[in-house]
């Protein structure tokens, strides 16, 4: 692959990683962007209660409302945000991120059907496609620890 393309994919990977990692930090500490300090997970708030409880729409809205604020759902969501953020920022574990991330994006997409600005596709679908692309092109090897990680995990290829 062309050197410019490798660096462009690395920049996209890092940028997307920051989106997930920032969402994790903001929900954990209540940094005042999407989450007020009083609603932080560490202050006893729920990272899923607001969105799933009030912003869901469409055919699956009642399902999502029924799980809003559930501690297991909160924990899985936060693990997903942290895992995707760290994997993408560091360029490691992209095979797992490329499988689990699109599932998380599909669930988030399905919570607001139809999407607000397009009858089918929104940023969640694009993020899912990018998450599947990164391991296919070894995007973690450029500006990341992907090559080192691949060597360390060569006996467990799924971790790469």
C-alpha positions as CSV (number, residue, x, y, z in Angstrom):
1,X,0.0,0.0,0.0
2,X,1.1,3.5,-0.8
3,X,2.9,5.3,2.1
4,X,0.4,8.3,2.0
5,X,-2.5,5.9,2.2
6,X,-1.0,4.1,5.2
7,X,-0.5,7.4,7.0
8,X,-4.0,8.5,6.1
9,X,-5.5,5.3,7.4
10,X,-3.4,5.7,10.6
11,X,-4.8,9.2,11.1
12,X,-8.3,8.0,10.6
13,X,-7.8,5.1,13.0
14,X,-6.3,7.5,15.6
15,X,-9.1,10.0,15.2
16,X,-11.8,7.4,15.5
17,X,-9.9,6.0,18.5
18,X,-10.0,9.4,20.2
19,X,-13.8,9.6,19.6
20,X,-14.3,6.4,21.5
21,X,-11.8,7.1,24.2
22,X,-13.1,10.6,24.8
23,X,-16.7,9.3,25.1
24,X,-15.4,6.8,27.7
25,X,-13.6,9.6,29.7
26,X,-16.5,12.0,29.5
27,X,-19.0,9.4,30.7
28,X,-16.7,8.1,33.4
29,X,-15.7,11.5,34.9
30,X,-18.5,13.8,33.6
31,X,-16.2,16.2,31.8
32,X,-19.1,18.5,30.8
33,X,-19.2,17.8,27.1
34,X,-21.9,15.2,26.8
35,X,-22.0,14.2,30.4
36,X,-22.4,16.7,33.3
37,X,-20.2,16.0,36.3
38,X,-23.2,15.1,38.5
39,X,-24.1,12.4,35.9
40,X,-20.7,10.8,35.7
41,X,-20.5,7.1,36.1
42,X,-18.1,7.6,39.0
43,X,-20.7,9.9,40.6
44,X,-23.3,7.1,40.4
45,X,-24.8,8.1,37.0
46,X,-25.6,5.8,34.2
47,X,-23.8,6.1,30.8
48,X,-26.8,4.5,29.1
49,X,-29.8,5.9,30.9
50,X,-30.1,9.2,29.1
51,X,-29.7,8.1,25.5
52,X,-31.5,4.7,25.8
53,X,-34.2,6.1,28.0
54,X,-35.1,9.2,26.1
55,X,-33.4,9.4,22.7
56,X,-34.3,6.0,21.2
57,X,-36.9,5.8,18.5
58,X,-38.3,3.4,16.0
59,X,-39.2,-0.3,16.1
60,X,-36.7,-1.2,18.8
61,X,-37.2,1.8,21.1
62,X,-39.1,-0.1,23.8
63,X,-36.4,-2.8,23.9
64,X,-33.7,-0.2,24.4
65,X,-35.8,1.8,26.9
66,X,-36.2,-1.4,29.0
67,X,-32.4,-1.9,29.3
68,X,-31.6,1.8,29.9
69,X,-29.6,2.3,33.1
70,X,-29.0,-1.4,33.7
71,X,-25.7,-1.8,35.5
72,X,-24.6,-4.7,33.2
73,X,-25.5,-2.7,30.1
74,X,-23.6,0.3,31.5
75,X,-20.6,-1.8,32.2
76,X,-20.6,-3.5,28.8
77,X,-21.0,-0.1,27.0
78,X,-18.1,1.4,29.0
79,X,-15.9,-1.6,28.3
80,X,-16.8,-1.3,24.6
81,X,-15.9,2.4,24.5
82,X,-12.6,1.9,26.4
83,X,-11.6,-1.2,24.4
84,X,-12.3,0.4,21.1
85,X,-10.6,3.6,22.1
86,X,-7.4,2.0,23.3
87,X,-7.2,-0.5,20.5
88,X,-7.5,2.2,17.8
89,X,-5.3,4.7,19.5
90,X,-2.5,2.1,20.0
91,X,-3.1,0.1,16.8
92,X,-3.4,-3.2,18.7
93,X,-6.2,-5.8,18.9
94,X,-7.7,-4.5,15.7
95,X,-9.1,-7.9,14.8
96,X,-11.2,-7.9,17.9
97,X,-12.1,-4.2,17.5
98,X,-13.0,-5.0,13.9
99,X,-15.5,-7.6,15.0
100,X,-16.9,-6.2,18.3
101,X,-16.9,-2.5,17.2
102,X,-19.2,-3.0,14.2
103,X,-21.6,-4.9,16.5
104,X,-21.6,-2.0,19.0
105,X,-22.2,0.4,16.1
106,X,-25.0,-1.6,14.7
107,X,-26.7,-1.7,18.1
108,X,-26.3,2.1,18.4
109,X,-27.6,2.6,14.9
110,X,-30.6,0.4,15.5
111,X,-31.6,2.5,18.6
112,X,-32.6,5.4,16.4
113,X,-34.4,4.1,13.4
114,X,-34.7,5.6,10.9
115,X,-31.5,7.8,11.3
116,X,-32.3,11.5,11.7
117,X,-30.6,12.8,8.6
118,X,-30.6,9.9,6.1
119,X,-33.2,7.2,5.7
120,X,-30.6,4.4,6.0
121,X,-27.0,5.3,6.7
122,X,-25.5,7.5,9.4
123,X,-22.1,7.8,11.1
124,X,-22.5,4.5,13.0
125,X,-22.5,2.5,9.7
126,X,-19.5,4.4,8.4
127,X,-17.7,3.8,11.7
128,X,-18.5,0.1,11.5
129,X,-17.1,-0.1,8.0
130,X,-13.9,1.7,9.1
131,X,-13.6,-0.7,12.1
132,X,-13.7,-3.7,9.7
133,X,-11.3,-2.0,7.3
134,X,-8.5,-1.4,9.8
135,X,-7.5,-5.0,10.5
136,X,-7.8,-5.9,6.8
137,X,-5.1,-3.3,5.9
138,X,-3.1,-3.6,9.1
139,X,-3.8,0.0,9.9
140,X,-2.2,-0.4,13.3
141,X,1.3,-1.0,11.8
142,X,1.6,2.7,10.8
143,X,1.9,5.1,13.7
144,X,0.9,2.4,16.1
145,X,2.1,-0.7,17.9
146,X,0.4,-3.1,15.5
147,X,3.6,-4.8,14.2
148,X,4.9,-5.3,17.7
149,X,1.5,-6.6,18.9
150,X,1.3,-9.0,15.9
151,X,4.7,-10.4,16.9
152,X,3.7,-10.8,20.5
153,X,0.4,-12.4,19.7
154,X,1.4,-14.6,16.7
155,X,0.3,-17.7,18.5
156,X,-3.1,-16.2,19.0
157,X,-4.0,-14.6,15.7
158,X,-7.5,-13.5,16.8
159,X,-5.8,-11.0,19.2
160,X,-4.0,-9.3,16.4
